[in-house]
């Protein structure tokens, strides 16, 4: 059972509340039902392991207040912005016969028995919490989703989950998905494609040789070749007879 010891407190000022915290207590309040709100405090040491668990806010506790027992549910926690330590807790009384709307965490079990996961499939969690409407007497700590015999490409819906009697999801217009087992995604690198000549334009051997020869020439060689070509043209022009010489 989840039993927490608490004591009544009569603090009225911020100084008194801070002194209570320095002594290792967390100020809290108990409200709800037909009874008056009750100022209480609980030992911080009791909360070290449970206050940060995923199920804390949906767990019903038996508060032992100076020998008197009260069933209560944590509804809100205030944390110090610097130390991140809890500095105040609101508890709501659980009234018999009432119904409460809570977000209940989802837990997946028997992953080692799933054929789909054994084949390399991946569990894709769609909802980590599901909002349920619960009778005060039967609040589940977790929603259990069994992966036994689950194959790849299987959707795990709320209808496949066994809920306690009287517990219903607040979403009633559809059979919503909680998780799926899907095939693994493998990234394939694209193959390198060799460049090919355009269709119908196969270069000849002579053209390849000429292109290779031209490409292999250095800039100085190209300049030299151009100068030689110009010299040859000039010499040829000099040796040609002029129009007067032809008339003679």
PEZIHU-V258684 format. One line per field, one symbol per residue. ss: DSSP state (~ for helix, > for strand, _ for the rest). psi: psi as a letter, one per 30 degrees, with the letter a starting at -180 (. if undefined). Layout:
# PEZIHU-V258684
ss = ???
psi = ???
This chain:
# PEZIHU-V258684
ss = __>>>>>>_____~~~~~~~~~__>>>>>>>______>>>>>>~~~~________~~~_>>>>>>__>>>>>>>>>>>>______>>>>>>>>_____>>>>>>>>>>>_~~~_~~~~___>>>>___>>>>>>>_______>>>>_______>>>>~~~_______>>_______>>>>>>______________________~~~~~~~~~~~~__~~~~~~~~~~~~~~~~~~~~~___~~~~~_
psi = likkkllklgkfleeeeeeeefgglkklkkllafllkkklklkeeffefffglffefgkkkjjjjhfkkkklkkfkkkkkfefgkkfkkkkkkjkkflkkkljkkkkklhffgjeeeegglkjjjekfkkkljkkffijkeljkjkgkgklkhkkjlfffkjllkfkkkfjfflilkelljlkkkkkkkkkkkkkllkkgikkleeeeeeeeeeffkleeeeeeeeeeeeeeeeeeeefkkleeeee.
